[in-house]
Amino acid sequence: MDRSLRLASRGMQMGMVVLAFAGVVTGEYTYIPAAIAALIISALPTLIRRDLKLVLPIELNFWIALALFLHVLGSFSGFYDNLPGWDHLTHAMSASLIAALGFVVVVAIDKYADSIYLPRTFLAVFIVMFTMAVGVIWELVEYIIDSATTSRLQYSLDDTMKDLLFDTIGGLLIASAGAYYLNHTTIDHFVETLRVPEARARVGELMERRRSKG
């Protein structure tokens, strides 16, 4: 299963490269920066694992690549304008990705910050609220860009409200999955699978090197 997800992630990264080249060939230069940025972001888990020794779940790596690839594909192919529901699909996926990353960070903080204790029920609520807050910020950014340029990132108030609804659905799905996961394992086990102790030691080592050089 892990091998299949890893291969699928690599395939989607190659797809981003193909779309970037397609932008050059067709003269659609607008989509090239988005494809390159998506490719770089999708490679971050590998870089984090190599440099900081932090290992994100393979499922999360796959979800990052999938969400980015669908966004780039939708922009290049015109699916956002021509395929009903594509915008809402990518919003839900992006929101669930933000929720998953938030879940990883909050659980790690809860484990290592002695002054912070998060009951599991509150953890689920926090993930949903965090995802909704990011969704609102994203919509505000789109509104500002539309107001300052001739872009049309927001089609209507109805479209914006649907985007926020699907953001909430994505957050609820991850919050439910996270609560289910923690009820069938321990936070210690989850943190160990991420290799957070090794990552903390690595960060401390890098900070010490920087202080010694300074």
PyMOL commands that set and color helices and strands:
alter all, ss='L'
color gray80, all
select helices_A, chain A and resi 2-26+31-52+58-77+79-82+86-112+120-148+157-183+187-194+196-213
alter helices_A, ss='H'
color red, helices_A
deselect
rebuild
show_as cartoon
